[in-house]
Amino acid sequence: MGTFGHNPADIVQGARGDAMVAYLRRFIGKRLPPGSEIAIALGLTGQAQASEEIRRLELAGRLEIERRPGSRMLVAIDSGRGSGYPGDTLRRVERDPCPRCGTRGDLGCSHRRAA
């Protein structure tokens, strides 16, 4: 159980987590709105609760957020339903050459897994 008498995993996988993911889907590749705006849109108690829910979803691997000074950008969403929806994510591809053979992993290096 969490600090406030609930299991954090239930929130991440439950209706509130799903509602947050559905709302944030429109911001993939864009700057996230302020926590107060997210709280109003989802009927949460305030900015702190919205930020905490985002943090929990991120720790659970359902969101990938790039933090910049003064802003957050949503990079990817995992629907939490296994395969996800087509087009939900932007994938990061390792493009550095392998130090052993000089070939990139996405081009067939056998020392690294492909993206």
VMD Tcl script that draws the C-alpha trace (Angstrom):
set ca {
  {0.00 0.00 0.00}
  {1.10 3.51 -0.70}
  {1.37 6.40 1.68}
  {-2.27 7.42 1.28}
  {-3.82 3.96 1.57}
  {-3.84 2.98 -2.09}
  {-1.64 0.78 -4.19}
  {0.25 2.93 -6.76}
  {0.09 0.08 -9.29}
  {-3.73 0.26 -9.19}
  {-3.65 3.93 -10.20}
  {-1.18 3.29 -13.01}
  {-3.23 0.43 -14.45}
  {-6.67 1.65 -13.37}
  {-9.21 4.08 -14.77}
  {-7.28 7.17 -13.66}
  {-4.08 5.99 -15.35}
  {-6.00 5.13 -18.52}
  {-7.74 8.52 -18.50}
  {-4.38 10.29 -18.10}
  {-2.85 8.30 -20.98}
  {-5.87 9.01 -23.20}
  {-5.68 12.74 -22.44}
  {-1.91 12.95 -22.96}
  {-2.00 11.01 -26.26}
  {-2.60 14.26 -28.18}
  {0.69 15.66 -26.85}
  {3.07 13.02 -28.28}
  {6.06 14.91 -29.65}
  {4.83 18.16 -28.11}
  {5.32 20.13 -24.95}
  {3.06 18.97 -22.11}
  {0.61 21.51 -20.71}
  {1.08 22.76 -17.13}
  {0.02 20.43 -14.33}
  {-2.82 22.78 -13.38}
  {-4.30 22.48 -16.88}
  {-4.03 18.68 -16.79}
  {-5.67 18.63 -13.33}
  {-8.62 20.69 -14.56}
  {-9.07 18.56 -17.68}
  {-9.08 15.30 -15.68}
  {-10.91 16.52 -12.57}
  {-7.93 16.05 -10.26}
  {-7.49 18.02 -7.05}
  {-4.56 20.10 -8.25}
  {-1.25 20.48 -9.99}
  {0.60 18.30 -7.49}
  {-1.75 15.36 -8.05}
  {-1.43 15.68 -11.84}
  {2.37 15.75 -11.61}
  {2.36 12.74 -9.27}
  {0.15 10.73 -11.64}
  {2.45 11.57 -14.56}
  {5.46 10.51 -12.48}
  {3.83 7.18 -11.57}
  {2.94 6.47 -15.19}
  {6.48 7.32 -16.21}
  {7.98 5.03 -13.55}
  {5.65 2.24 -14.68}
  {6.91 2.66 -18.25}
  {3.62 3.86 -19.72}
  {5.00 7.33 -20.53}
  {8.38 8.53 -21.73}
  {8.99 12.20 -20.97}
  {11.95 14.32 -21.95}
  {12.57 17.02 -19.39}
  {13.95 20.38 -20.41}
  {14.45 23.50 -18.32}
  {10.96 24.85 -17.70}
  {9.09 22.25 -19.76}
  {8.36 18.58 -20.35}
  {7.95 16.94 -23.75}
  {6.04 13.69 -24.19}
  {8.17 11.34 -26.27}
  {6.19 8.08 -26.17}
  {3.11 6.37 -24.73}
  {2.59 2.71 -23.98}
  {-1.13 1.96 -23.81}
  {-0.59 -0.66 -21.11}
  {-2.45 -3.19 -23.24}
  {0.53 -5.09 -24.65}
  {1.00 -4.11 -28.27}
  {-0.38 -0.57 -27.99}
  {-1.97 1.39 -30.78}
  {-0.22 1.97 -34.12}
  {1.58 5.29 -34.21}
  {1.53 5.80 -30.43}
  {5.26 6.02 -29.99}
  {8.32 7.69 -31.35}
  {11.13 5.16 -31.15}
  {14.67 6.04 -30.29}
  {17.11 4.24 -32.54}
  {20.71 3.72 -31.54}
  {22.68 5.07 -34.49}
  {26.17 4.94 -33.05}
  {28.40 2.32 -34.67}
  {29.40 -0.75 -32.70}
  {32.86 -0.32 -31.15}
  {33.73 -3.91 -32.16}
  {32.72 -4.03 -35.82}
  {31.79 -0.44 -36.79}
  {28.29 -1.38 -37.99}
  {25.13 0.18 -36.58}
  {22.73 -2.11 -34.74}
  {19.82 -1.22 -37.01}
  {21.94 -2.18 -40.03}
  {22.90 -5.64 -38.87}
  {25.58 -5.54 -36.17}
  {25.57 -8.93 -34.48}
  {27.01 -7.51 -31.24}
  {24.03 -5.24 -30.54}
  {20.35 -5.91 -30.85}
  {18.43 -4.14 -33.60}
  {16.05 -1.31 -32.70}
}
mol new
graphics top color blue
foreach p $ca { graphics top sphere $p radius 0.5 }
foreach p [lrange $ca 0 end-1] q [lrange $ca 1 end] { graphics top cylinder $p $q radius 0.2 }
display resetview
